[in-house]
Amino acid sequence: ADGVVLDVNDAYERLFGWSREEAIGQSTAALRVWVDPEDRARLQQQLAQRGRVIDFESKARRKSGELFDSLLSSEVIEEGGERIVLVIVLDITERKRAEEALRQSEQRYRTLAATMVEGILILQEGRFAYANPGALELIGHAFEEIRGREFAPFIHPEDRELVRERHRRRTAGEVLEPRYDIRILPRSGEPRWVQIANERVDWEGRPAVLTLISDITERKAAEQALRASEERFAKLFREAPEAMTLVRAADG
């Protein structure tokens, strides 16, 4: 009724720095554990309405004045005919720091990816979670059209087994060449040769695969043209009716 502390456990002493003797008989306001008084008012309001509060985040203050992120769960209970409030407090400072570090890391991913010409995909369980402008231009779709869709249908049918086999071998712990070539099927329907490389990352708190994708269609066409030219020369050389020989030129 008056917000006075009736008892605390050993973990409270370690977390807040106040001994049992110092805390008992004091209000939380007097102990200055609430950094923002509005948080205390919101907690009291929710308790009055529902009788319990689960996972209430707020800033708290230790005896030393050090601030930390806390997670509160609270419930009104009856003891000796009196309504009292049981409060469980967790220090989630490290968790919040990790979440912020992850958020900043993902923001860096997004900023870097958005400015790269090379295509970048984030796949979770084989489905599109992110695609930068370079990848979207190559695929020929807006991100809203492919978000959550599987990547497999965009792979040429003749190359899907290669991708599945590499995934199986990589999952089994085998070390593979980081880059390899496949064909994809963009919106235009005309197959494009791409070179891809995959790396496991965390994305929005979940495991994901970062895929770099580069259009090598023109390079493949040039390689094919070179092979065709060499084959024509070899055929002409072998089948010519005139005697022909290749001799290394003398120096000078």
C-alpha positions as CSV (number, residue, x, y, z in Angstrom):
1,A,0.0,0.0,0.0
2,D,2.8,2.4,0.8
3,G,5.5,1.0,-1.6
4,V,7.9,0.2,1.3
5,V,10.3,-2.7,0.8
6,L,9.4,-5.6,3.1
7,D,12.2,-8.0,2.1
8,V,14.9,-8.6,-0.5
9,N,17.0,-11.6,-1.3
10,D,20.8,-12.1,-1.7
11,A,20.6,-11.5,-5.5
12,Y,19.0,-8.1,-4.9
13,E,21.9,-7.1,-2.7
14,R,24.4,-8.1,-5.4
15,L,22.4,-6.5,-8.2
16,F,21.5,-3.1,-6.5
17,G,24.3,-2.8,-3.9
18,W,21.9,-2.2,-1.1
19,S,22.1,-4.5,1.9
20,R,18.9,-6.1,3.3
21,E,19.2,-3.8,6.3
22,E,19.5,-0.7,4.1
23,A,16.6,-1.7,1.8
24,I,14.0,-2.9,4.2
25,G,11.7,-0.1,5.4
26,Q,12.7,2.2,2.5
27,S,10.5,2.9,-0.6
28,T,11.9,2.3,-4.0
29,A,11.7,6.0,-4.6
30,A,13.8,6.7,-1.5
31,L,16.4,4.1,-2.8
32,R,16.3,5.9,-6.2
33,V,16.2,2.6,-8.1
34,W,13.9,4.1,-10.7
35,V,15.8,6.3,-13.3
36,D,12.6,7.5,-14.9
37,P,9.7,8.0,-12.4
38,E,7.2,7.6,-15.3
39,D,8.3,4.0,-15.6
40,R,7.4,3.4,-12.0
41,A,4.0,5.0,-12.6
42,R,3.4,2.9,-15.7
43,L,4.3,-0.3,-13.8
44,Q,1.9,0.6,-10.9
45,Q,-0.9,1.4,-13.4
46,Q,-0.5,-2.0,-15.2
47,L,-0.4,-3.8,-11.8
48,A,-3.6,-2.1,-10.8
49,Q,-5.3,-3.1,-14.0
50,R,-4.1,-6.6,-14.5
51,G,-2.6,-7.8,-11.1
52,R,0.6,-8.8,-12.8
53,V,3.2,-7.5,-15.3
54,I,5.6,-9.6,-17.3
55,D,8.8,-8.5,-19.0
56,F,8.7,-4.7,-18.2
57,E,11.8,-3.0,-19.4
58,S,13.2,0.0,-17.7
59,K,16.4,1.7,-16.6
60,A,17.4,1.1,-13.0
61,R,20.0,2.6,-10.7
62,R,22.4,0.8,-8.3
63,K,23.5,2.2,-4.9
64,S,26.7,3.4,-6.6
65,G,24.7,5.5,-9.1
66,E,25.5,3.2,-12.0
67,L,22.6,2.7,-14.4
68,F,21.7,-0.6,-15.9
69,D,18.9,-2.1,-18.1
70,S,16.4,-4.1,-16.1
71,L,13.6,-6.5,-17.0
72,L,10.9,-6.7,-14.4
73,S,8.1,-9.2,-13.7
74,S,5.7,-8.3,-10.9
75,E,2.6,-9.8,-9.4
76,V,0.2,-8.8,-6.6
77,I,-0.1,-11.6,-4.0
78,E,-1.8,-12.0,-0.6
79,E,0.3,-12.6,2.5
80,G,-1.0,-12.5,6.0
81,G,-4.2,-10.8,4.7
82,E,-2.1,-8.0,3.1
83,R,-1.7,-7.3,-0.6
84,I,1.9,-7.2,-1.4
85,V,3.9,-6.9,-4.6
86,L,6.5,-9.5,-5.6
87,V,9.0,-8.1,-8.0
88,I,11.6,-10.1,-10.0
89,V,14.4,-8.1,-11.5
90,L,16.9,-9.2,-14.2
91,D,19.9,-7.3,-15.4
92,I,19.7,-7.3,-19.2
93,T,22.4,-4.7,-19.9
94,E,24.6,-7.2,-21.8
95,R,21.7,-8.5,-23.8
96,K,20.7,-4.9,-24.8
97,R,24.3,-4.2,-25.7
98,A,24.4,-7.3,-27.9
99,E,21.1,-6.3,-29.5
100,E,22.4,-2.8,-30.2
101,A,25.7,-4.2,-31.6
102,L,23.7,-6.5,-33.8
103,R,21.4,-3.7,-35.0
104,Q,24.4,-1.5,-35.8
105,S,26.1,-4.4,-37.6
106,E,23.0,-5.0,-39.7
107,Q,22.8,-1.3,-40.5
108,R,26.3,-1.4,-41.7
109,Y,25.4,-4.4,-43.9
110,R,22.5,-2.5,-45.4
111,T,24.5,0.6,-46.0
112,L,27.4,-1.2,-47.6
113,A,25.1,-3.5,-49.6
114,A,23.0,-0.6,-50.9
115,T,26.1,1.1,-52.4
116,M,27.7,-2.0,-54.0
117,V,27.3,-2.8,-57.7
118,E,27.7,-6.5,-56.9
119,G,24.5,-8.2,-56.0
120,I,23.9,-9.1,-52.3
121,L,21.3,-11.4,-51.0
122,I,20.4,-12.5,-47.5
123,L,18.6,-15.8,-47.4
124,Q,17.0,-17.4,-44.4
125,E,15.8,-21.0,-44.8
126,G,16.4,-20.5,-48.5
127,R,14.0,-17.5,-48.7
128,F,14.7,-13.9,-49.5
129,A,15.2,-11.8,-46.4
130,Y,17.1,-9.0,-48.1
131,A,18.3,-8.0,-51.6
132,N,20.4,-5.0,-52.5
133,P,19.7,-2.9,-55.7
134,G,22.4,-4.8,-57.6
135,A,20.7,-8.1,-56.9
136,L,17.3,-6.7,-57.7
137,E,18.4,-5.3,-61.0
138,L,19.9,-8.7,-61.9
139,I,16.8,-10.7,-60.9
140,G,14.4,-8.1,-62.4
141,H,12.0,-7.9,-59.5
142,A,11.2,-5.3,-56.8
143,F,12.0,-6.6,-53.3
144,E,8.3,-6.5,-52.3
145,E,7.7,-9.1,-55.1
146,I,10.3,-11.6,-53.8
147,R,10.3,-11.0,-50.0
148,G,9.8,-14.4,-48.3
149,R,9.9,-16.3,-51.6
150,E,12.3,-19.2,-52.1
151,F,15.5,-18.6,-54.1
152,A,15.5,-22.1,-55.7
153,P,12.9,-21.3,-58.5
154,F,15.2,-18.5,-59.7
155,I,18.0,-21.1,-60.2
156,H,18.2,-22.7,-63.7
157,P,16.7,-26.3,-63.3
158,E,20.0,-27.8,-64.6
159,D,22.0,-26.1,-61.8
160,R,19.7,-26.7,-58.8
161,E,21.2,-30.1,-58.0
162,L,24.7,-28.5,-58.0
163,V,23.5,-25.9,-55.4
164,R,21.8,-28.5,-53.3
165,E,24.9,-30.7,-53.4
166,R,27.2,-27.9,-52.4
167,H,24.8,-27.0,-49.5
168,R,24.8,-30.6,-48.3
169,R,28.6,-30.9,-48.4
170,R,29.2,-27.5,-46.7
171,T,26.7,-28.5,-44.0
172,A,28.7,-31.7,-43.5
173,G,31.7,-29.6,-42.8
174,E,33.5,-30.0,-46.1
175,V,35.6,-27.0,-47.2
176,L,34.7,-25.9,-50.7
177,E,35.8,-23.3,-53.1
178,P,34.1,-20.1,-52.0
179,R,32.9,-19.1,-55.5
180,Y,31.2,-21.1,-58.2
181,D,29.1,-20.4,-61.4
182,I,25.5,-21.1,-61.9
183,R,22.7,-19.9,-64.2
184,I,19.7,-18.0,-62.8
185,L,16.3,-17.2,-64.3
186,P,15.5,-13.5,-64.0
187,R,12.1,-12.0,-64.7
188,S,12.9,-11.7,-68.4
189,G,13.1,-15.5,-68.7
190,E,16.5,-15.3,-70.4
191,P,19.1,-17.3,-68.4
192,R,22.0,-15.3,-67.0
193,W,25.3,-16.7,-65.8
194,V,26.3,-15.6,-62.3
195,Q,29.1,-16.3,-59.9
196,I,28.0,-16.7,-56.3
197,A,29.7,-17.0,-53.0
198,N,28.0,-17.8,-49.7
199,E,28.8,-16.9,-46.1
200,R,26.9,-17.8,-42.9
201,V,25.8,-14.7,-40.9
202,D,23.2,-13.5,-38.4
203,W,20.4,-11.4,-39.7
204,E,17.8,-9.8,-37.4
205,G,18.8,-12.3,-34.7
206,R,18.5,-15.4,-36.8
207,P,20.9,-17.6,-38.8
208,A,21.1,-16.6,-42.5
209,V,23.3,-17.0,-45.6
210,L,24.9,-13.9,-47.1
211,T,25.2,-14.5,-50.9
212,L,27.3,-12.4,-53.2
213,I,26.1,-12.7,-56.8
214,S,27.9,-11.3,-59.9
215,D,26.7,-11.3,-63.5
216,I,29.3,-13.1,-65.6
217,T,27.1,-13.7,-68.7
218,E,29.3,-11.6,-71.0
219,R,32.5,-13.3,-69.7
220,K,30.9,-16.7,-70.3
221,A,29.9,-15.6,-73.8
222,A,33.5,-14.5,-74.6
223,E,34.8,-17.8,-73.2
224,Q,32.4,-19.7,-75.4
225,A,33.3,-17.7,-78.5
226,L,37.0,-18.3,-77.8
227,R,36.5,-22.1,-77.4
228,A,34.5,-22.2,-80.6
229,S,37.3,-20.3,-82.5
230,E,40.0,-22.6,-81.1
231,E,37.9,-25.6,-82.1
232,R,37.4,-24.3,-85.7
233,F,41.2,-23.6,-86.0
234,A,42.0,-27.1,-84.7
235,K,39.6,-28.7,-87.1
236,L,40.9,-26.7,-90.0
237,F,44.5,-27.6,-89.0
238,R,43.8,-31.3,-88.7
239,E,41.7,-31.7,-91.9
240,A,43.5,-29.3,-94.3
241,P,44.6,-31.2,-97.5
242,E,47.9,-29.2,-97.5
243,A,50.7,-30.2,-95.3
244,M,50.9,-27.8,-92.3
245,T,53.2,-27.7,-89.3
246,L,53.6,-25.4,-86.3
247,V,57.2,-24.4,-85.5
248,R,58.5,-22.3,-82.6
249,A,60.0,-19.1,-84.0
250,A,63.8,-18.7,-83.6
251,D,64.9,-16.0,-81.2
252,G,65.7,-12.7,-82.9
